[in-house]
């Protein structure tokens, strides 16, 4: 889930509400026959279900279910089922419209916040939110938590996310091994597989001892996806130089290059858990999807023991 509005670097607070912003929201509410109240801060809001007990104040931790929409009804973000969003009121962890709007509701209340762009993302917008966009949030204030409850919730959430991550990696690993087998067969590669799931083949033998942790390696390479598209290469550049065993490269390289010696060439077929896992990579001209199996053509140009000072 993107949750655009939680990031501080996207929070834009204008000095005043523009007349056009007010007109946009007022016109929208009038055209849709929405009887909304207006706060002193310029937020329009409705209460569809009254809650009970206290209203949040600055410093409180709150748990909120929400759906974020543009005025045309397009949903740009929402909380997931059984996974409310939690934040601390008044500390700019969310857009200003939330810091000012959520305290208008009691626990258990449901309603809608109509937030002008000056209290949301202003003239720049954010992600799927265009510049100068008033926003609608359908919200439910689930709970106000004290610090102890918040800490307990965050620990449980972290444990839940870790279990989900591990389950995903385990399921993906089974898929990856099948994909690697199919790739090796299609490309007539007689690979060997290690217990970690890494597959490799040496197509040209080198000389001397195999690489080991602490050795300084110079490696020429070409990285591909299973469809043959090249995502990175040292072609036209100097060989990549690094010390094996210092976690300067992905786990698939750390393990796989220990089967190579100086001058040897071959392939590494790396399951996603030994690469970048569920993380999609888009930087420095590299574009890798999440859960990508990585294929590397490798030549170990040189191996030198690292001289300790």
HUSUL-V956929 format. One record per residue. RES is the residue in three letters. PSI is psi in whole degrees, -180 to 180 (* if undefined). Layout:
res = {RES RES}
psi = {PSI PSI}
This chain:
res = {UNK UNK UNK UNK UNK UNK UNK UNK UNK UNK UNK UNK UNK UNK UNK UNK UNK UNK UNK UNK UNK UNK UNK UNK UNK UNK UNK UNK UNK UNK UNK UNK UNK UNK UNK UNK UNK UNK UNK UNK UNK UNK UNK UNK UNK UNK UNK UNK UNK UNK UNK UNK UNK UNK UNK UNK UNK UNK UNK UNK UNK UNK UNK UNK UNK UNK UNK UNK UNK UNK UNK UNK UNK UNK UNK UNK UNK UNK UNK UNK UNK UNK UNK UNK UNK UNK UNK UNK UNK UNK UNK UNK UNK UNK UNK UNK UNK UNK UNK UNK UNK UNK UNK UNK UNK UNK UNK UNK UNK UNK UNK UNK UNK UNK UNK UNK UNK UNK UNK UNK UNK UNK UNK UNK UNK UNK UNK UNK UNK UNK UNK UNK UNK UNK UNK UNK UNK UNK UNK UNK UNK UNK UNK UNK UNK UNK UNK UNK UNK UNK UNK UNK UNK UNK UNK UNK UNK UNK UNK UNK UNK UNK UNK UNK UNK UNK UNK UNK UNK UNK UNK UNK UNK UNK UNK UNK UNK UNK UNK UNK UNK UNK UNK UNK UNK UNK UNK UNK UNK UNK UNK UNK UNK UNK UNK UNK UNK UNK UNK UNK UNK UNK UNK UNK UNK UNK UNK UNK UNK UNK UNK UNK UNK UNK UNK UNK UNK UNK UNK UNK UNK UNK UNK UNK UNK UNK UNK UNK UNK UNK UNK UNK UNK UNK UNK UNK UNK UNK UNK UNK UNK UNK UNK UNK UNK UNK UNK UNK UNK UNK UNK UNK UNK UNK UNK UNK UNK UNK UNK UNK UNK UNK UNK UNK UNK UNK UNK UNK UNK UNK UNK UNK UNK UNK UNK UNK UNK UNK UNK UNK UNK UNK UNK UNK UNK UNK UNK UNK UNK UNK UNK UNK UNK UNK UNK UNK UNK UNK UNK UNK UNK UNK UNK UNK UNK UNK UNK UNK UNK}
psi = {137 -43 58 -38 -5 -11 129 -36 -14 -4 121 122 114 158 -28 160 132 154 -34 -39 -48 -43 -43 -49 -44 -41 -42 -47 -40 -46 -32 9 48 119 88 146 159 128 168 -17 -2 11 133 144 153 153 108 -27 123 141 -167 154 -150 160 149 151 169 132 -17 148 128 151 124 132 142 158 125 129 155 172 -23 3 -5 127 123 -15 155 156 154 157 134 24 71 158 138 134 169 124 134 6 26 33 -12 178 157 -34 -29 -43 -35 -28 -39 -37 0 -4 149 162 132 -10 151 148 -164 137 134 104 124 155 -28 -19 14 -102 11 -141 -7 -27 -174 121 -119 1 113 161 150 36 119 147 149 131 116 119 155 120 103 -42 149 129 145 178 -40 -44 -39 -47 -42 -43 -44 -36 -45 -38 -43 -41 -41 -44 -36 -43 -41 -41 -47 -38 -40 -46 -41 -46 -43 -34 -40 -44 -43 -42 -39 -44 -40 -42 -46 -40 -44 -42 -46 -33 11 47 121 82 161 145 137 166 -25 -13 -7 136 143 160 137 117 -18 123 146 -157 153 -169 153 156 146 165 134 -15 145 121 147 120 128 142 163 125 130 159 174 -23 4 -7 133 126 -17 150 149 4 130 3 173 150 148 131 131 168 123 137 0 15 35 -11 171 160 -34 -34 -44 -43 -48 -36 -12 -6 -1 150 179 128 -8 153 157 -160 146 125 111 118 156 -32 -19 4 -107 7 -142 1 125 139 122 90 151 39 0 132 101 131 164 151 38 129 133 138 124 128 127 139 121 105 -40 151 127 132 138 127 120 133 *}
